């Protein structure tokens, strides 16, 4: 199996853009129109390398074959049922992302859940602080409740803010 990365002169972790640039650079030199109509076998290799490396799925399969496959076997890449499945899954996920925003009821319920969790966190915080001034219970450290209440409440508020920014 020919090493398409060496043919194009790029590394294995090259981006799609660098592969495209390398192909264009080699194709300008080896193209039959530039070489007075003479067919150049190197041009066919460069074209084949670009066709495999420019397609993400073909490139993934090629990399697997390079790492684990038979190195001398010629590989013909065909669209498979798995690829169709993943493409349909991708299209479905894109359409889900474009769904309508949540209804008014869902927004109200969401805010109600947030406020109830915030009240619970604030209650833990206030209860921990109140235990500082009252007679302490033997073996109970009120600072743990204060720290836990602060951490949980701040995480809840930070998560709420991030969630609302993502849903906009």
Secondary structure, DSSP 8 states (H G I E B T S, - for coil): ---HHHHHT--TT--HHHHHHHHHHHHHHH-TTTTTT---HHHHHHHHHHHHHHSHHHHHHHHHHHHHS-TTS-------HHHHHHHHHHHHHHHHHTS----HHHHHHHHHHHHHHHHHHHHHHHHHHHHHHS---TT--HHHHHHHHHHHHHHHHHHHHHHHHHH-
